[in-house]
Amino acid sequence: MITINNRKFITFEDDLTEAFKDPEFKKEWDKLEPEYQLAKQLHEKREQQKLSQRDLAKKMKTSQAAVARIESGDGNPTLNTLKNVAQALGNKLEIKFSPSHTAPVA
C-alpha cells in the first residue's frame, strides 16, 4: 500500500499477493506461466538484437502482427513457428519438461 496526498492506494503487487491466497486464482495463473515465459523470452531476445517486431517479422517472413501476438501472449504459435522464431533470432529452440508441483492427470 502506498500513500499519496494522504490517500491510501493498493499497489498491483499488494493486490497480486492477496489474489495468490486464492487457490483457484493461483491455479489459473500457473496455467499461463509457459505463455508468459515464451513471450518474455521472445521480447528479450528481440530487444537484445535491437530488432523491431517488424524487423523480426521480415526475417521470419510473417507479419508484425503475428510477432506482436506471440509477444503479448495472445498467440498460440505452432512448433514450426517457434522454430522459425529461433532461427530468425540466430538461436536454437529447446523444449523441455520439468517436474510439476501438481499430481499428473490420469
NORURHU-V88064 format. One record per backbone hydrogen bond with DSSP energy under -1.0 kcal/mol. CO is the residue of the C=O (numbers start at 0). NH is the residue of the N-H. Records with the same first field share a line. If there is no record, write none. Layout:
# NORURHU-V88064
CO->NH + NH
This chain:
# NORURHU-V88064
1->8
3->6
6->3
8->1
10->14
11->15
12->16
13->17
14->18
15->19
17->20
18->21
21->25
22->26
23->27
24->28
25->29
26->30
29->32
31->35
32->36
33->37
34->38
35->39
36->40
37->41
38->42
39->43
40->44
41->45
42->46
43->47
44->48
45->50
46->49
51->55
52->56
53->57
54->58
55->59
56->61
62->66
63->67
64->68
65->69
66->70
67->71
68->73 + 74
77->81
78->82
79->83
80->84
81->85
82->86
83->87
84->88
85->90
86->89
